[in-house]
Amino acid sequence: MDLKEALKEAMRGELEGRELYSMTAAKVTDEKAKQIFEHLAQEEYSHYKALEEIAINYFEGKPVKVPKLSKLASFEDAKSPIFTEDFKNFLKDKHFEMSALSIGMKLELESSRIYKEMAENIDDDTLKALFSDLSKWEMGHYNALKNQMDYFRENYETQNSLFRF
């Protein structure tokens, strides 16, 4: 994959992530989750804008300046890193929230893979470092979503009678 196609794919992924997290934030009733999904949407959009700036400069032959990305947010302040502890007890009809976590995990994992591949296949040390950092950043999002999913899994399966399978 050439850099132009890789950047387009990465930018598309960031926009898709922003939309997923914005939609999720608008729909969830859990206040902690709403705040975290809004934050994730903002982070995805900041990645998009950084990639857009890099792409414009790179393809216009201008020096590439890597914008400073904010520090990766940590969602490890409780056993339930994204939702409140009380949310776990009322999972029966929370299919949207569980689907959002699952889709988000897939999106973040794919984004991490793409950035890692980009870092491995580019000679420019500045871009190599940026893509490597973005890969780690997206893996951090994946891990936060996975931790939340793992935390909910047993209750969700029990409350929805999935334990029988």
N, C-alpha and C positions, 0 to 999 in steps of 0.2 A: 504494500500500500504506500503510495507516495504521500508526502507531507500535506499537500493540498487536500487530498481525500481524507487523510487521517484527521486533519483539523476540522473539516466539515462534519465528519462522523462524531468527533468529540463534542463539537458545539451543539449538534443535534441532541446528543445524549444529555448534555447539561440543560438544554431547554426542556426536554422531556422530563428530566428529574424535577426541574422547577415547577412544571405544570402538575406533576403527580403530587408533590409535596404541598403546593398551594391548594389544590383541590382537596387533599386530605385535611389540611388545616381548616379549611372552610366547613368541612362536613363533621369532623369529630366534635364530641361534646366534652371530652376530657380537657380541662384547661392546660395542664402540663403538656399534653400531647399537642394541643393547638400551637402553643408557643414553640415547641421543638420543631414541628413540621414547618412552621413559618420560618424559623431559623434555617432549617435545611434548604428551603426554597430560596432564601437569600444567598446562601452559600453557593448553590448551584448557579444562580444568576451571576454571582461575582466571578465564578469560573468561566462562564460563557463570555462575559465582557473581557476578561483577561485574554482568552483565546482569540476573541474577535480583534483585539488590539494587536496581538502578536501576528495574526494572519494578515491584517492590513499592512503593517510595517514590513513583514517578511516579503510579501509578494509585490510591494512597491519598491523593494530594494533598500529600504531604510534600515537603520540599525534596530535590532530587536531589543526592546526593553521589557524585561519581565516584571510585570506589576507585583507589588508586594501583596500576597494573599494574607488575610487575617488568620490568626491562630486557629487551628482546628478545635471546634467545640467538643467538649467532653460531656457525655450524657450518662456518666457513671455515678450520679449522686444518690442513687438508691438501688434497691434490688430490682425495681422496675425502672429502667433507665429512661424510658420515653413517656409512659403513661403513669398515672398515679397508682398507688398500691391498691386503692379501692376498685379501680377499673377491672382488675383481675377477677373479682368475684362476680362480675356481670358480663361475662363474655358470650353468653348463649347467642345473642343476636348481633354480635359485633363482626359480622362477616366482612363488611367493608374495611374496617380497621385491620383485620387480619390479612385481607387481600392486599391492602396498601403496603403493609410490612413485607409481605412476600414479593410483591412486584418491585418494591424499593430495593430489596436485597439483590434481586436479579439485575436491576439497573446499575446499582453500585458496583457489583462484582464485574459486570461487563465493562463499565467505565474504567475500573482499576486495570483490567486486562488490556484495554486499548491503550491507556496511558503508559503502562509498562512496556508494551510492544513499541510504542512511539519512542520511548526513552532508549530502548535497545537499538533502534534502527536509525538514529539521527547522529550526525557527526558534531553538530553545534553543541558545545558543552553547556551553554546557558539554557538552551531548550531541553537538552538531556536532563539537566537538574530539575527544571520546571516539571517536565512530564513525569519524572520519577516522584517528585513531591506530590503531584496530583494523583498518581497511582496510590500512594500511601494514604492520602487524604480520603479518597473514595473507599479504600479498604477500611478506614476508620468508620466511615458511615455504614458500610456493610456490617462491620462487627457490632455496632450499636444496635442496628435493626435486628441482627441475628440474636443478640443477647436478649432483646425484648421478645422476639418470637419464641425462643427457647424457654423463657420465663413463663410465657402464656400457654405453651403447647399443651401440657397435660390438662390444665383447667378447661381450655377451649375444647379439646377432644372429649373430655368427660361431659361437659355441659351440653354438647351437641351430639352425644351418643356415638361418637366416632371410635370410642374405645373398643367397640365390639369387633372391629375389623382388624 
